[in-house]
Amino acid sequence: MGLAFPSPLVLAAGLDRHGALLQHGAALGLGAVETGSHWTPGGQPAPMSRPRTSRRTAAGQSGMRPECTAAARPLPLHGLSLVKPPALDWPRAGEAIRHAIAAWHRGADYVVLNPGRGCPSAELFADLVAALAAWRERLPRPTPLALVVKLPASWVEADRRIELARRFVGAGADGLLLSAEGAIATASVRISQLADALGPSTSLMSVGGIDSVPVARARLRAGASLLHVHRAALGSERRVRSLLCELAALRPMPRSMG
């Protein structure tokens, strides 16, 4: 995706909707914080921007105990998660998402396009992604805005999973967020299949059921480059801190082909 993530650990959208941890997430080992999911600039508070005054922060300066490292480490990146406004019909979804990106892209490093629960078809969403990918080239940014497409578990588990993934990459997606919600047992297999089909140029992210180091290692070994945590970040402070720091220390690993 052309981005340098400080660690493979990403806080999934929904836990920090407005980006409070963009300033202090380094103390937890976070490589990125995804805000949202957002839908329109007019109907909800704007997400916070990743601090630009200092590209690096010491964990001890955050007011949080430096559990993961005592040394300075980069601030987490900001992923802006966007979904179609719930009251809007699909023919107008592209316009609404463009409006949101135009308003908020300066504070984001990448955008996650989420089809939500009511998307009529993967093909329709791929067409929307293609239009957004062409339009983003006109954004006034020093670097291109990376686009990540979330694939629901029903698309990842579909017999046409490779065809669908290639269609989104062809439409302009720089990365794919593969949901394992309800399909935890096959998550690593699906990641491996898609990694083999797409090659290293497409970043694969995994979300769903990542609640231990062995699970995280299996997803990385299968070909994921980033790990999203959601429910694993809920619980006692001591347990969550320990787990997040262990996950942040992991790195993508060579995997067996075929």
N, C-alpha and C positions, 0 to 999 in steps of 0.2 A: 504493500500500500504506500510505500515511500515514507513511512513514519517510523520513528525510533521509540518503541515502547520501553519504558524503564524496567518493566517486568512483564511476564505474560498474564498477570492477574488483572482482571477487569471487574469493576463493580457494575453489575447489570442494572439496566434502567429499571426504575420503580422503587429503588431503595433510597436514592439521594436525588430526588426529582429536580432540585434546583441548584445542585452543585456545591453544597457546603464543603464537601471533602476535596474539591479541586485544590484548595489551599493546603490542606493538611494530610491528604491521603498518602503521601510518601512515607509517613510514619507507620502506616499499615502495610507498606510494600506494594501499594496499588500502582499498576502501570497505566491505568486509565479509569476514569469515572464517566459512566454514561448517564446523562440527565434525561429526564422525561419518563415516559414518552410524552412529547409535546404535540400539539396540533395546530394552534394558530396564535399569532402574536397578540391578538385582541382579547382573547378570552381567558388568559391565564398569565401568571407572573412570568417574566422572562427568566431563562436559566442564567446562572452566574457564568462569567467568563473565566477561563483559566488565567491565573495571575501572570502578567507579562513583565512585571518589574524585576523579577529575578527568575531566571530559568532553572535555578537549582535552589533547594531549601534543605537546611539541616533538620533532621527529624526532631532534635531537641528544641528547635525554635517554634514548633507547632503548638506547644502546650500539651502535647500528648507524649507519653513515654516512648522513647525511641526503641520500640520492640524489635524492629527488623534490622536496623543498622544504626551505628553511631556516626557514620560518615554522612556527608552531604550526598543527596541523591536527587535525580531530576524529579520535577513535579509530574504528577500523572497527567496524561493527555485527556482532552475533553471530547467525548463522543456525544453527539446530539441525536437522540433517538426521536424520530418523527413518525406519526401515524395519522391516518385520515381522520379529520374531525368527525365525531360520531353521528352528527346530524346531517352530514353532507353526503350527497350521492356520489358514486364512483366517477362519473364523467367529469366532475369538478374537483376531484382529489388532487390532480397534478397542479392545478393553479394554487390550491391552498398550501400544498407542500412547498412550492416555489416561493410563495409569500413568506412562509416560516424560515426557509433557508436564507432568503435575502435579508431578513431582519436579524438573524442570529448567527450567520456563518462566521463572522469575524471573531467570535469568541470560541469557536470550535475547531478541532483538528480533523474530525471526520464526522460523517452523518450516517446513522443507521436508519434505513428505510424499512419500516415494519408494516406488513400487510394487514395486521390485526386479525380479528376473528371473522370478519364478514367479507373478505375479499372474494369476488366471484370466481376468479381463476388465476393460476400462476401466469398464464399467458398475458392476461390483462395487466397484471402487475409488472411483468417484464417490459411491456410497452411503455408503461409509466416511467420505469427506471431508465429506459433508453432516452426518453424525452428529457428527463432531468439531467442525465449524463451529458447530453449535448448542450443543454442550457448552462450547466455549471461552469463551462469554459469561459463564460462571459463575466463571471464574478470577479470583482476587484480584490484579488488576493495575491500575496507574494508567492504562494505555493498552491497547487491545485487542491481542491477539497476532495478528499477521498470519500467514496461511496461504498457503504456496506449494506447488503441486502439480507434481511432476516428470512430464513426459510423455516416455516413451521414444521413440526415433526411429521405432519401428514404429507408434506411435500418431500421431506427427507426420506420417509419410509416408502414413498410411492415407487412403483416399478420403473417409472421414468425419471428417477432422481438425477441420473447423470445428464440426461437430455435437458431437464429443467435447469440444473446448475450451469451447464454450458450456455444455455439461453441467457441467463442473467449475466454471466461473465461477458458474453457477446454484446449485451445491451450496455455494458459500461461499468458493471460492478467491480470494484477493486478487491472486495472481500465478501465472504459469505458467513453469516452467523447461523450455525446449524443448531436448531432446537432439538433436544432429546426429551422434551416433556412428554411423559407417557410412554417413552420408548428407550428407557435407560439401558436395557440389556443389549441393544443393538447399536448404541451410540458410537462406540469405537470402530465397529465394522463399517458403518456408514461413512465415518470420517475417512477411513483408509480407502474405501472405494472411490470417494470423491477426490481425495488427494492424488490417487493414481491417475484419475481421469483428467484432472485439471492442471496438474503440475505445480511447481513451486511459485509460479508467478501470481497465483491467487491465494490470498491469505484466508485460511479457514479458522473460524472461531467456534468454540463449543459452549453451549449453555444448557443447563438442566442436569441435576443430580451430581454436580461436582461438590462433594462434601468431605473428601478425604484425599490424602496424598496418593494412595494407590490408584484411585479413580482418575485423578489429575494426570498422573504419569501415563496411564493407559491412553488417555485422550491425546496427550502430546506425542506419545510413541506412534499413534495411529496417523498423525499428520496435522493435528491442530497446532496453531501457533499462539493462540490466545485462549484463555480460560475465563469464562464469565461465572461469577458466583452471585447467588441471590439468597436462597434460604440458608446457605451455609454461613452467611454474614449475620444471621439472626441468632440470638442466644446470649449466653453469659459473656461478659466482656473478656474475661480471661481466656475462655475457649476460643472465641472468635479471633482475638489477637494472635494467639498461638497458631491457629490453623491458617489464617491469612498470610502470616509471615513464612510459614512452611511452603505454602503454595507459591508465594512470590519468589522463593529461592529456586524453583524449578525452571528448567529451560527446555525448549523443544529438542527432541532427541531423534537420532537416525532411526528409521523404521525399516522393517523388512518389506521388500517389494514383492507383490504377487501373492 
